[in-house]
Amino acid sequence: MHLKAKEQFKQKLSGVKRSAFKPITQPGDGDLTASKFAGKPWLNAGEKWPLCPNSNQPMQFFLQINLDELPQNAKNIFGTGILQLFYCTNVVEIKHDTGLFGKTIEECEKLKEYATKNLPLPQGIAGTVVDWEGDIGKIKFVVYKDCVSDYDGWSPFSPCQLVRIVQPNHQPTEYEIPEMEGLFPAKLIVGWKEVSDYPNWLEIDEFKIPLEKDEEDILDDILMEEFHQGGDKLAGWPDWVQVPEYPKCPICSQPMNQLVFQLESADNIPYTWGDAGVGYILQCPQHKEEVAFLWQCT
């Protein structure tokens, strides 16, 4: 599309144009109230690091955005305070004793086969193992509890996630980051790059923008290639992977259709949402303390 035609096309889409802000980062942490990926979040006095109710293990800290320190064009959109996202990435190994034991490797291998064929199997069994205690090998079934699968971690309001806005009005608690497998490296957000953003092809049809036939034919491609902003971003439009999914506000039951932040797989956080998916933090425009997180993948 020629530059002039592209500008005319943009003009027709001006009614759905929004500003989005791409984070500019550097390695390392910052103040407790700083905007950051991973690192050390603000926790109010007396508060402990959030635990997943399924695994009873510490949740990973993904994101913190200080809403009081946003760019001028983004201030007052999302209210005040500090937005935080914790999410459980734990897979917990649980062993179930079968009551069988052997004294040699050969005997234990036969007992493992017997247990698999003849004993009631626990739900979600992943296999059998031998736990040696001295010269006794105990046969056990192994189950892996995956919090994302067990608690529909992709859905809004899942118990294996914690997304919230806190008000740092008191002294923070003093704590050390708990040990956890695969702790994400901290990235400090040191600035924002403002860009223009438009709905992607899964949402644009809802606005019934009058277009010429040739413009309709290229609308989806040009939105995805040039107009719509993917990747990690503050504000703008969600880069939906599937159909638009705005949860209902717990207070007013209206759609929580204000995108606060989008987390792309393996962008600033080395984590993949399912099969190269995208995560979305959404907010009720009327009740700004109400935020929700969900993710979609192909």
C-alpha positions as CSV (number, residue, x, y, z in Angstrom):
1,M,0.0,0.0,0.0
2,H,1.4,3.4,-1.0
3,L,2.1,5.9,1.8
4,K,-0.8,8.3,0.8
5,A,-3.3,5.4,0.7
6,K,-2.0,4.1,4.0
7,E,-2.5,7.5,5.6
8,Q,-6.1,7.6,4.2
9,F,-6.6,4.2,5.6
10,K,-5.4,5.2,9.0
11,Q,-7.7,8.2,9.0
12,K,-10.7,5.8,8.5
13,L,-9.5,3.9,11.5
14,S,-8.9,6.9,13.7
15,G,-12.0,6.3,15.8
16,V,-10.4,3.1,17.2
17,K,-6.8,4.4,17.5
18,R,-5.3,4.1,20.9
19,S,-1.9,5.0,22.4
20,A,0.2,2.1,23.7
21,F,3.5,2.2,25.4
22,K,6.3,-0.3,24.9
23,P,8.6,-0.8,27.9
24,I,12.2,0.2,27.7
25,T,14.2,-2.0,30.1
26,Q,17.6,-2.7,31.5
27,P,18.9,-5.7,33.5
28,G,18.5,-5.5,37.2
29,D,16.1,-4.5,39.9
30,G,15.1,-1.1,41.3
31,D,13.2,0.4,44.2
32,L,10.4,-1.7,45.7
33,T,7.9,0.7,44.1
34,A,9.6,0.7,40.7
35,S,8.0,-0.6,37.5
36,K,9.7,-3.9,36.7
37,F,9.6,-7.4,35.3
38,A,10.4,-10.0,38.1
39,G,12.8,-8.9,40.8
40,K,11.6,-7.8,44.3
41,P,8.0,-6.5,44.5
42,W,6.4,-4.2,47.0
43,L,4.7,-6.2,49.9
44,N,2.8,-4.3,52.6
45,A,4.0,-4.6,56.2
46,G,3.3,-8.0,57.6
47,E,2.5,-9.5,54.2
48,K,4.2,-12.7,53.1
49,W,5.2,-13.7,49.6
50,P,2.0,-15.2,47.8
51,L,1.7,-18.9,47.8
52,C,-0.2,-21.0,45.3
53,P,-3.2,-22.8,47.0
54,N,-2.6,-25.8,44.8
55,S,1.1,-26.5,45.2
56,N,1.6,-24.5,48.4
57,Q,4.8,-23.2,46.7
58,P,5.8,-19.5,46.1
59,M,4.3,-18.0,42.9
60,Q,6.6,-16.5,40.3
61,F,6.6,-12.7,40.3
62,F,6.0,-11.5,36.7
63,L,5.3,-7.8,36.7
64,Q,4.9,-4.6,38.7
65,I,3.7,-1.3,37.2
66,N,3.7,1.9,39.3
67,L,0.5,3.5,38.0
68,D,1.6,6.8,39.6
69,E,4.7,7.0,37.5
70,L,3.4,6.4,34.0
71,P,4.0,8.6,31.0
72,Q,1.9,11.8,30.9
73,N,-0.4,10.4,28.2
74,A,-1.1,7.3,30.3
75,K,-1.6,8.9,33.7
76,N,-5.0,8.7,35.3
77,I,-6.3,6.0,32.9
78,F,-5.8,3.1,35.3
79,G,-6.1,4.8,38.7
80,T,-3.4,4.9,41.4
81,G,-1.2,2.4,43.2
82,I,1.0,-0.5,42.1
83,L,-0.2,-3.2,39.7
84,Q,1.2,-6.6,40.4
85,L,1.0,-10.0,38.8
86,F,2.1,-13.3,40.5
87,Y,1.5,-16.6,38.7
88,C,2.2,-20.2,39.7
89,T,4.6,-22.0,37.4
90,N,5.2,-24.9,39.7
91,V,4.9,-28.6,38.8
92,V,4.9,-30.6,42.0
93,E,6.0,-34.2,42.2
94,I,3.8,-36.3,44.5
95,K,4.7,-39.9,45.3
96,H,2.0,-42.5,46.4
97,D,3.3,-45.5,48.3
98,T,2.0,-48.8,46.8
99,G,3.0,-50.9,49.9
100,L,5.3,-53.0,47.7
101,F,9.0,-53.3,48.3
102,G,11.9,-55.3,47.1
103,K,15.6,-55.9,47.9
104,T,17.2,-56.1,44.5
105,I,16.9,-54.0,41.4
106,E,15.5,-56.9,39.4
107,E,12.9,-57.6,42.1
108,C,11.8,-54.0,42.2
109,E,11.5,-53.8,38.4
110,K,9.1,-56.7,38.4
111,L,7.1,-55.1,41.3
112,K,6.8,-51.9,39.3
113,E,5.3,-53.8,36.4
114,Y,3.0,-55.7,38.7
115,A,1.8,-52.5,40.4
116,T,1.0,-50.8,37.1
117,K,-1.0,-53.7,35.9
118,N,-2.8,-54.8,39.1
119,L,-3.1,-51.9,41.6
120,P,-5.6,-49.0,41.5
121,L,-3.7,-46.1,39.8
122,P,-3.9,-42.6,41.1
123,Q,-5.4,-40.0,38.8
124,G,-2.8,-38.3,36.6
125,I,-0.2,-41.0,37.2
126,A,3.1,-40.2,35.4
127,G,4.9,-43.5,36.2
128,T,6.5,-45.6,38.9
129,V,9.7,-45.1,40.8
130,V,11.8,-47.0,43.4
131,D,12.7,-45.1,46.6
132,W,15.6,-46.8,48.3
133,E,15.8,-46.7,52.0
134,G,18.9,-48.6,53.0
135,D,18.6,-52.0,51.2
136,I,14.9,-51.8,50.8
137,G,13.4,-50.4,47.6
138,K,9.8,-49.0,48.0
139,I,7.6,-49.0,44.9
140,K,5.8,-45.7,44.5
141,F,3.4,-44.2,41.9
142,V,4.4,-40.7,40.7
143,V,1.9,-37.9,40.0
144,Y,2.8,-34.4,38.8
145,K,0.4,-31.6,39.9
146,D,0.5,-28.9,37.3
147,C,-1.2,-25.8,38.7
148,V,-2.0,-24.4,35.3
149,S,-3.9,-27.5,34.3
150,D,-5.4,-28.3,37.6
151,Y,-6.8,-24.8,38.2
152,D,-7.4,-23.5,34.6
153,G,-4.5,-21.0,35.0
154,W,-5.4,-19.5,31.6
155,S,-8.8,-18.3,32.9
156,P,-9.6,-15.0,34.7
157,F,-9.8,-15.3,38.5
158,S,-8.0,-18.6,38.6
159,P,-6.6,-19.3,42.1
160,C,-3.1,-20.1,40.8
161,Q,-2.7,-16.4,39.9
162,L,-2.7,-13.2,41.8
163,V,-3.2,-9.9,40.0
164,R,-4.0,-6.8,42.0
165,I,-3.5,-3.1,42.6
166,V,-2.0,-2.3,46.0
167,Q,-1.6,1.1,47.6
168,P,1.8,1.6,49.1
169,N,0.6,3.8,51.9
170,H,2.5,2.1,54.7
171,Q,6.0,0.8,55.3
172,P,6.8,-2.3,53.2
173,T,7.6,-5.6,54.7
174,E,11.2,-6.7,55.0
175,Y,11.8,-10.0,53.3
176,E,14.0,-12.2,51.1
177,I,12.8,-13.5,47.8
178,P,12.0,-17.2,48.4
179,E,13.9,-19.9,46.7
180,M,12.1,-21.3,43.7
181,E,13.0,-23.2,40.6
182,G,13.6,-21.1,37.5
183,L,13.5,-17.7,39.2
184,F,13.1,-15.1,36.5
185,P,15.9,-12.5,36.1
186,A,14.9,-8.9,37.1
187,K,14.4,-6.2,34.4
188,L,13.8,-2.6,35.4
189,I,11.5,-0.5,33.3
190,V,13.4,2.7,32.7
191,G,11.1,4.3,30.2
192,W,8.3,4.0,27.7
193,K,8.0,4.4,23.9
194,E,4.6,5.6,22.9
195,V,3.1,4.0,19.7
196,S,-0.2,4.1,17.9
197,D,-2.3,0.9,18.3
198,Y,-5.4,-0.5,16.6
199,P,-7.6,-3.6,17.2
200,N,-6.4,-6.8,15.6
201,W,-8.3,-8.6,13.0
202,L,-10.3,-10.7,15.5
203,E,-11.9,-7.5,17.0
204,I,-12.0,-4.9,14.3
205,D,-15.2,-6.1,12.6
206,E,-17.2,-5.3,15.7
207,F,-16.7,-1.6,15.0
208,K,-18.3,-1.7,11.5
209,I,-15.9,0.8,10.0
210,P,-17.0,1.8,6.4
211,L,-14.3,0.6,4.0
212,E,-14.0,0.2,0.3
213,K,-13.9,-3.3,-1.1
214,D,-10.2,-3.2,-1.8
215,E,-9.6,-1.9,1.7
216,E,-11.6,-4.7,3.3
217,D,-9.5,-7.2,1.3
218,I,-6.3,-6.0,2.9
219,L,-7.6,-4.9,6.3
220,D,-6.5,-8.0,8.3
221,D,-3.1,-8.2,6.7
222,I,-2.3,-4.5,7.2
223,L,-3.6,-4.5,10.8
224,M,-1.3,-7.4,11.7
225,E,1.8,-6.3,9.8
226,E,1.8,-2.6,10.3
227,F,-0.9,-1.1,12.5
228,H,-1.5,-3.5,15.4
229,Q,1.2,-3.6,18.2
230,G,2.2,-7.0,19.5
231,G,4.7,-7.8,22.3
232,D,4.8,-6.5,25.8
233,K,2.9,-3.2,26.1
234,L,1.0,-0.9,28.4
235,A,-2.5,0.1,27.3
236,G,-3.6,-0.1,23.6
237,W,-5.6,-3.0,22.3
238,P,-5.2,-6.7,23.2
239,D,-3.5,-8.8,20.6
240,W,-6.1,-11.6,20.8
241,V,-4.9,-15.0,19.8
242,Q,-8.5,-16.4,19.9
243,V,-11.9,-14.6,20.1
244,P,-11.9,-11.5,22.3
245,E,-12.4,-12.5,25.9
246,Y,-13.3,-9.7,28.3
247,P,-14.3,-11.0,31.8
248,K,-17.2,-9.5,33.8
249,C,-16.4,-7.1,36.6
250,P,-17.2,-8.8,40.0
251,I,-18.8,-5.6,41.1
252,C,-20.9,-4.3,38.2
253,S,-20.9,-7.3,35.8
254,Q,-19.8,-5.1,32.9
255,P,-17.0,-6.1,30.6
256,M,-13.5,-5.5,31.9
257,N,-12.5,-4.2,28.5
258,Q,-9.6,-1.8,29.4
259,L,-6.2,-3.4,28.6
260,V,-3.7,-2.4,31.3
261,F,-0.8,-4.6,30.2
262,Q,-0.1,-7.3,27.7
263,L,2.6,-10.0,28.3
264,E,3.9,-11.7,25.2
265,S,5.5,-15.2,25.5
266,A,9.3,-14.9,26.0
267,D,9.5,-11.2,25.5
268,N,10.7,-9.5,28.7
269,I,9.9,-12.6,30.8
270,P,11.4,-16.0,29.8
271,Y,8.0,-17.8,30.0
272,T,5.7,-19.2,27.4
273,W,1.9,-19.0,27.8
274,G,0.9,-22.4,26.5
275,D,1.9,-22.7,22.8
276,A,3.5,-19.2,22.2
277,G,0.5,-17.4,23.6
278,V,-0.2,-14.0,25.0
279,G,-1.3,-12.8,28.5
280,Y,-3.6,-9.9,29.2
281,I,-4.2,-7.8,32.4
282,L,-7.6,-6.3,32.0
283,Q,-9.5,-3.7,34.1
284,C,-13.0,-2.5,34.7
285,P,-13.2,1.1,33.5
286,Q,-15.6,2.0,36.3
287,H,-14.1,0.0,39.2
288,K,-10.4,0.5,38.6
289,E,-9.4,-1.7,41.6
290,E,-10.9,-4.7,39.8
291,V,-8.3,-6.3,37.5
292,A,-8.2,-9.7,35.9
293,F,-5.6,-11.8,34.1
294,L,-6.0,-14.4,31.4
295,W,-4.0,-15.8,28.5
296,Q,-4.7,-17.3,25.1
297,C,-2.7,-19.5,22.8
298,T,-3.3,-21.3,19.5
